[in-house]
C-alpha cells in the first residue's frame, strides 16, 4: 500500500515538475523573438537619451544667448532676443529632422523655421524705423518670409513626387523569372 502511495505521489510530483519546466523553457525561436524587442528598446532608449541631451544643449545655448541680450537696451535687446529665439527654434527643428521618419516633411519644417526666425528678426529691426520706411520694411520682411516658405513647400512637393515616381517605376518593372 505504501509502495502504491509513494508511486502515485512520485508520478504527481513528476507531472508538476514537467509542467513547470515546460513553462520556463523557451524554444530558440521564442527566445530570439523575446530578445529582439529588448535590443530595439535599448537602441530607442539610447537614441532618446541622445536626443534629450541635444535638447538640453539647445536650451543651455538659448539661455546663454538670452543672458547676453539682457545687457542691451531698447530695440537692440529685442533684436538680440529675437535672434536667440530664432536660433533655438531652428536648432529644435533640425534636431527633430535628424530623428524624423519623414525626412522631406522634416526638412520643410526646418526651412520654415528658418524663414520665421529671419522674419521675426527683421520685424524687430524694422521697429527702429518710422512711418513709410517701417511699413516698407515690414512688407519686405513678409515677402521674404512667404517666398522662403513657398520655396520650402515646392521643394518638399517635388521630393515627394520624385519618390512617388521612383517607387512607381520600381513596382512597374517585371519580376525576373
C-alpha positions as CSV (number, residue, x, y, z in Angstrom):
1,X,0.0,0.0,0.0
2,X,2.7,2.5,0.9
3,X,4.6,1.5,-2.3
4,X,1.5,2.3,-4.4
5,X,1.0,5.6,-2.5
6,X,4.7,6.5,-2.9
7,X,4.5,5.7,-6.6
8,X,1.4,7.9,-7.1
9,X,3.0,10.7,-5.2
10,X,6.1,10.4,-7.3
11,X,4.1,10.4,-10.5
12,X,2.1,13.6,-9.4
13,X,5.4,15.3,-8.4
14,X,7.0,14.4,-11.7
15,X,3.9,15.7,-13.6
16,X,4.1,19.1,-11.8
17,X,7.8,19.3,-12.3
18,X,7.5,18.6,-16.1
19,X,4.7,21.3,-16.4
20,X,6.8,23.8,-14.5
21,X,9.8,23.1,-16.7
22,X,7.8,23.5,-19.9
23,X,6.6,26.9,-18.8
24,X,10.0,28.3,-18.2
25,X,11.9,26.8,-21.1
26,X,11.7,28.7,-24.4
27,X,12.3,27.4,-27.8
28,X,15.1,29.1,-29.7
29,X,12.6,30.9,-31.9
30,X,10.7,32.2,-28.9
31,X,13.9,33.2,-27.2
32,X,15.1,35.2,-30.3
33,X,11.6,36.9,-30.5
34,X,11.8,37.8,-26.9
35,X,15.3,39.3,-27.1
36,X,14.7,41.3,-30.3
37,X,12.4,43.9,-28.7
38,X,14.9,44.3,-25.8
39,X,17.6,45.2,-28.3
40,X,15.4,47.6,-30.2
41,X,14.2,49.0,-26.9
42,X,17.8,49.6,-25.8
43,X,18.5,51.4,-29.2
44,X,15.4,53.5,-28.7
45,X,16.4,54.3,-25.2
46,X,19.9,55.4,-26.1
47,X,18.6,57.3,-29.1
48,X,16.1,59.1,-26.8
49,X,18.9,59.9,-24.3
50,X,21.0,61.4,-27.1
51,X,18.0,63.5,-28.3
52,X,17.3,64.6,-24.7
53,X,21.0,65.7,-24.3
54,X,20.9,67.6,-27.5
55,X,17.6,69.3,-26.4
56,X,19.3,70.3,-23.1
57,X,22.3,71.7,-25.0
58,X,19.9,73.8,-27.2
59,X,18.2,75.1,-24.1
60,X,21.5,76.0,-22.5
61,X,22.7,77.8,-25.6
62,X,19.4,79.7,-25.7
63,X,19.8,80.8,-22.1
64,X,23.4,81.9,-22.7
65,X,22.3,83.9,-25.7
66,X,19.4,85.5,-23.8
67,X,21.7,86.5,-20.9
68,X,23.9,88.4,-23.4
69,X,20.8,90.2,-24.6
70,X,19.9,91.3,-21.0
71,X,22.8,93.7,-21.0
72,X,21.4,95.5,-24.0
73,X,18.9,98.3,-24.1
74,X,15.8,99.3,-26.2
75,X,15.3,97.7,-29.6
76,X,18.8,96.2,-29.7
77,X,17.7,94.0,-26.9
78,X,14.5,93.0,-28.8
79,X,16.6,92.2,-31.9
80,X,19.0,90.1,-29.9
81,X,16.2,88.2,-28.1
82,X,14.5,87.5,-31.5
83,X,17.8,86.2,-32.8
84,X,18.2,83.9,-29.8
85,X,14.7,82.6,-30.1
86,X,15.1,82.1,-33.8
87,X,18.3,80.1,-33.3
88,X,16.6,78.0,-30.7
89,X,13.6,77.2,-32.9
90,X,15.8,76.3,-35.9
91,X,18.0,74.1,-33.7
92,X,14.9,72.3,-32.4
93,X,13.6,71.8,-35.9
94,X,16.9,70.5,-37.1
95,X,17.0,68.1,-34.1
96,X,13.5,66.9,-34.9
97,X,14.5,66.4,-38.6
98,X,17.5,64.4,-37.5
99,X,15.3,61.8,-35.8
100,X,12.2,62.1,-38.1
101,X,10.9,59.2,-40.1
102,X,9.6,61.5,-42.9
103,X,12.8,63.4,-43.9
104,X,11.1,65.5,-46.6
105,X,8.5,66.9,-44.2
106,X,11.1,67.5,-41.5
107,X,13.4,69.4,-43.9
108,X,10.4,71.5,-44.9
109,X,9.8,72.4,-41.2
110,X,13.4,73.3,-40.8
111,X,13.3,75.7,-43.8
112,X,10.0,77.2,-42.5
113,X,11.5,77.6,-39.0
114,X,14.5,79.5,-40.6
115,X,12.1,81.7,-42.6
116,X,10.1,82.5,-39.4
117,X,13.2,83.2,-37.4
118,X,14.5,85.6,-40.1
119,X,11.1,87.3,-40.3
120,X,11.0,87.8,-36.5
121,X,14.4,89.4,-36.5
122,X,13.5,91.5,-39.5
123,X,10.4,92.7,-37.8
124,X,12.4,93.8,-34.7
125,X,14.9,95.6,-36.9
126,X,12.0,97.4,-38.7
127,X,10.9,98.8,-35.3
128,X,13.9,101.2,-35.5
129,X,12.3,102.9,-38.4
130,X,9.3,105.2,-38.6
131,X,6.4,105.8,-40.9
132,X,6.5,104.7,-44.5
133,X,10.1,103.3,-44.1
134,X,8.8,101.0,-41.4
135,X,5.8,99.9,-43.4
136,X,8.1,99.1,-46.4
137,X,10.5,97.2,-44.2
138,X,7.7,95.1,-42.7
139,X,6.3,94.4,-46.2
140,X,9.7,93.4,-47.5
141,X,10.1,91.1,-44.4
142,X,6.8,89.4,-45.1
143,X,7.5,88.9,-48.8
144,X,10.9,87.3,-48.0
145,X,9.3,85.0,-45.4
146,X,6.5,84.0,-47.7
147,X,8.9,83.4,-50.6
148,X,11.1,81.2,-48.4
149,X,8.1,79.2,-47.1
150,X,6.8,78.8,-50.6
151,X,10.2,77.6,-51.8
152,X,10.4,75.1,-48.9
153,X,6.9,73.8,-49.8
154,X,7.7,73.4,-53.5
155,X,10.9,71.6,-52.7
156,X,9.1,69.2,-50.4
157,X,6.4,68.6,-53.0
158,X,9.0,67.9,-55.7
159,X,10.8,65.5,-53.5
160,X,7.5,63.6,-52.7
161,X,6.7,63.4,-56.4
162,X,10.2,62.2,-57.2
163,X,9.9,59.5,-54.5
164,X,6.5,58.5,-55.8
165,X,7.7,58.3,-59.3
166,X,10.8,56.3,-58.2
167,X,8.5,53.9,-56.2
168,X,6.1,53.5,-59.1
169,X,8.8,52.8,-61.6
170,X,10.3,50.1,-59.3
171,X,6.9,48.4,-58.9
172,X,6.3,48.5,-62.7
173,X,9.4,46.6,-63.5
174,X,8.6,43.0,-64.4
175,X,9.8,40.4,-62.0
176,X,12.7,38.2,-63.1
177,X,11.6,34.6,-63.9
